[in-house]
Amino acid sequence: MAAASAFGFLKRELQAAGTAFQLLTRIPVPVEIPFTPEMLARSVVYYPVVGAVIGGAVAAAGAGLDGRVPAMPAAVLLVAFWLLLTGGLHLDGLMDTADGVLSHRSRERMLEIMKDSRVGAMGVLAAIVLLLFKFSLLDAWLEQGRNWPAEAALLALACGWSRLWVAVAMAFWPFARADEGMAVLFRGVKARHALAAAAVQAVLTGIAALALPAPEGGWLAAIAVSAALAAAAGSLLAWRLCRKLGGLTGDTYGAMTEILEAILLFALVLQLH
């Protein structure tokens, strides 16, 4: 009986992790998973793992290109690889959010604009600025980076922090649309799921700190800065978006992911500089 219970628990957790990868990446997960509200809520616990895999893959690619390809074209390749891993999902959310929020229309009209599959001028501009910013940061990182294991871990953890914040936002901020949209599928996300996701991020951070050489300034300072930036910037973004839209949507989760990733990468480059 105990073995069967343990097997059932392990199966559910693996399905939840697979759900997270299927939703947030284009990494193949060749299994059929029931996308029930319970499974979707459980999947957010593994969002930091998804972020760490994405960031780690980008960092590994950067290490492979370092010294073999000039920094600027290497940075372009890394941005393209980053987009390939996510399928542009979060960038699409950023563009839709920019089109709606920066239209300065009524709340209802903003939400209508965000539902439109067409991309407007503000969405295009937001994507261009973000991609240029990430490109410039990756170029600077490739030029200045020396302690590859620690810096790769910091990038992986930064991507984990950004996706952890999505789990926090789902649990503690309201939804803009009461009964429609992708975000509503995650109404089952509660504080316990966000806390479990935070525990997963803490475990990933601990593994990195124990297994890899410390970055300049030490692990404690780097972790504290990343956590504080993610919490402060994430709270500000969620608050502003809720004031504008009356709550959050699937698009705003993608926008927050992209913006937080860029902010944390910026902090890493400033630390190197």
C-alpha positions in Angstrom: 0.0 0.0 0.0 2.8 2.4 0.9 4.7 1.6 -2.3 1.6 2.2 -4.4 1.0 5.5 -2.6 4.6 6.6 -3.2 4.4 5.6 -6.8 1.1 7.6 -7.3 2.7 10.6 -5.7 5.8 10.4 -7.9 3.7 9.9 -11.0 1.6 13.1 -10.2 4.7 15.1 -9.5 6.4 14.0 -12.8 3.2 14.8 -14.7 3.1 18.3 -13.0 6.7 18.9 -14.0 5.9 17.7 -17.6 2.9 20.0 -17.7 5.1 23.0 -16.7 7.6 22.2 -19.5 4.8 21.6 -22.1 3.2 25.0 -21.2 6.3 27.2 -20.9 8.7 25.7 -23.4 9.1 24.0 -26.8 11.2 21.3 -25.2 9.6 18.0 -26.3 7.8 16.1 -23.5 6.5 13.1 -25.4 3.8 12.0 -22.9 0.1 12.7 -22.7 -0.8 14.6 -19.6 -4.3 15.5 -18.3 -4.5 19.3 -18.3 -6.9 19.4 -15.4 -7.2 22.5 -13.1 -5.6 20.4 -10.3 -2.7 19.4 -12.6 -2.2 23.0 -13.8 -2.1 24.3 -10.2 0.4 21.7 -9.2 2.6 22.4 -12.3 3.5 25.9 -11.1 5.6 24.4 -8.3 8.0 23.4 -11.1 8.2 26.7 -12.9 11.6 27.5 -11.3 12.9 24.2 -12.7 11.7 25.2 -16.1 13.4 28.6 -15.8 16.6 27.0 -14.6 16.7 24.6 -17.5 16.1 27.5 -20.0 18.7 29.7 -18.4 21.2 26.9 -18.0 20.8 25.9 -21.7 21.4 29.5 -22.8 24.4 29.8 -20.5 25.8 26.5 -21.7 25.4 27.7 -25.3 27.2 30.9 -24.3 30.1 29.0 -22.8 30.3 27.0 -26.0 30.4 30.1 -28.2 32.8 32.0 -26.0 36.2 32.4 -27.6 35.0 30.7 -30.8 32.5 33.3 -32.1 32.8 37.1 -31.6 30.7 38.4 -28.8 28.2 40.3 -30.8 27.1 37.6 -33.3 27.2 35.1 -30.4 24.8 37.3 -28.5 22.4 37.3 -31.5 22.6 33.5 -31.6 21.9 33.3 -27.9 18.8 35.5 -28.2 17.5 33.4 -31.0 18.2 30.2 -29.0 16.4 31.7 -26.0 13.4 32.4 -28.1 13.5 29.0 -29.7 13.4 27.3 -26.2 10.3 29.3 -25.2 8.6 29.5 -28.6 8.3 33.2 -28.1 5.5 32.6 -25.6 6.5 35.2 -23.1 7.4 37.7 -25.8 4.0 37.4 -27.3 2.5 38.2 -23.8 4.8 41.2 -23.6 3.6 42.5 -26.9 -0.1 42.0 -26.2 0.3 43.6 -22.8 2.1 46.6 -24.3 -0.6 47.1 -26.9 -3.3 47.1 -24.3 -1.7 48.9 -21.4 0.0 51.6 -23.4 -3.1 52.3 -25.4 -4.4 54.5 -22.5 -7.9 53.4 -23.2 -10.6 52.3 -20.7 -9.9 49.1 -18.7 -12.4 47.1 -20.8 -10.9 48.4 -24.1 -7.4 47.5 -22.9 -8.5 43.9 -22.2 -10.2 43.7 -25.7 -7.0 44.9 -27.4 -4.9 42.3 -25.5 -7.2 39.6 -26.8 -6.7 40.7 -30.4 -4.3 38.3 -32.2 -2.9 41.2 -34.2 0.1 43.0 -32.9 0.1 46.8 -32.8 2.8 49.4 -32.9 3.4 49.5 -29.1 3.7 45.7 -29.0 6.3 45.8 -31.8 8.3 48.6 -30.1 8.2 46.8 -26.8 9.6 43.6 -28.4 12.3 45.5 -30.2 13.4 47.3 -27.1 13.4 44.2 -25.0 15.3 42.1 -27.6 17.9 44.8 -28.1 18.3 45.1 -24.4 18.8 41.4 -23.9 21.2 41.3 -26.9 23.3 44.1 -25.5 23.4 42.4 -22.1 24.4 39.1 -23.5 27.1 40.8 -25.6 28.5 42.5 -22.5 28.3 39.2 -20.5 30.3 37.4 -23.2 32.9 40.2 -23.3 33.3 40.4 -19.5 32.4 37.0 -18.1 35.2 34.9 -16.8 33.9 32.7 -14.0 31.6 30.7 -16.3 30.3 28.1 -13.9 29.1 30.6 -11.3 27.8 33.1 -13.9 26.0 30.3 -15.8 24.3 29.3 -12.5 23.3 32.9 -11.8 21.7 33.2 -15.3 19.8 29.9 -14.7 18.7 31.0 -11.3 17.6 34.4 -12.7 15.3 32.6 -15.2 14.0 30.6 -12.2 13.3 33.7 -10.2 11.2 35.2 -13.0 9.0 32.1 -13.3 8.7 31.7 -9.6 7.2 35.2 -9.6 4.5 34.1 -12.0 3.5 31.4 -9.5 3.4 34.1 -6.7 1.4 36.4 -8.9 -1.2 33.7 -9.7 -1.6 33.0 -6.0 -1.7 36.5 -4.6 -3.0 38.9 -7.2 -6.5 38.8 -8.8 -7.4 37.7 -12.3 -8.5 40.5 -14.7 -11.1 38.3 -16.4 -13.4 36.4 -14.0 -14.4 33.5 -16.3 -12.4 33.6 -19.5 -8.8 33.6 -20.8 -5.8 31.3 -20.1 -5.2 32.7 -16.6 -8.6 31.5 -15.4 -7.4 27.9 -15.8 -5.0 28.6 -13.0 -7.6 29.6 -10.4 -6.6 26.6 -8.4 -3.2 28.1 -7.6 -3.0 28.9 -3.9 -0.4 30.2 -1.5 0.8 26.7 -0.8 1.7 26.2 -4.5 3.6 29.5 -4.5 5.4 28.5 -1.3 6.3 25.1 -2.8 7.7 26.8 -5.9 9.8 29.1 -3.6 11.1 26.0 -1.9 12.1 24.5 -5.2 13.9 27.7 -6.1 15.7 27.6 -2.8 16.8 24.0 -3.4 18.1 24.9 -6.8 20.0 27.9 -5.3 21.5 25.7 -2.6 22.7 23.1 -5.1 24.4 25.9 -7.1 26.0 27.4 -4.1 27.3 24.1 -2.8 28.5 22.7 -6.1 30.0 25.6 -7.9 32.7 28.2 -7.3 31.3 31.5 -5.8 30.8 34.5 -8.0 32.6 37.8 -7.2 31.1 39.1 -3.9 30.0 35.6 -2.9 26.9 33.6 -3.2 25.0 35.2 -0.4 25.2 38.7 -1.9 24.3 37.4 -5.4 21.3 35.5 -4.1 20.1 38.4 -1.9 20.3 40.8 -4.8 18.4 38.5 -7.2 15.7 37.7 -4.7 15.2 41.3 -3.7 15.1 42.5 -7.3 12.6 39.8 -8.3 10.3 40.6 -5.4 10.5 44.4 -5.7 10.2 44.6 -9.5 7.6 41.8 -9.6 5.5 43.5 -6.9 5.7 46.8 -8.7 4.7 45.3 -12.1 1.8 43.3 -10.6 0.6 46.4 -8.7 0.7 48.6 -11.8 -0.9 46.1 -14.1 -3.7 45.4 -11.6 -4.4 49.2 -11.3 -4.6 49.4 -15.1 -6.5 46.2 -15.8 -8.2 45.3 -12.6 -6.1 42.1 -12.3 -3.7 39.9 -14.2 -4.0 37.8 -17.4 -2.0 35.2 -19.2 -0.4 37.9 -21.3 0.8 39.9 -18.2 2.4 36.8 -16.8 4.5 36.5 -20.0 5.3 40.2 -19.8 6.5 40.0 -16.2 8.6 36.9 -17.1 10.4 38.8 -19.9 10.9 42.0 -17.9 12.2 40.3 -14.8 14.6 38.2 -16.8 16.0 41.3 -18.4 16.3 43.1 -15.0 18.1 40.2 -13.4 20.4 39.8 -16.4 21.1 43.5 -16.2 22.0 43.1 -12.5 24.4 40.3 -13.4 26.2 42.3 -16.1 26.5 45.3 -13.7 28.0 43.0 -11.1 30.6 41.8 -13.7 31.3 45.4 -14.8 
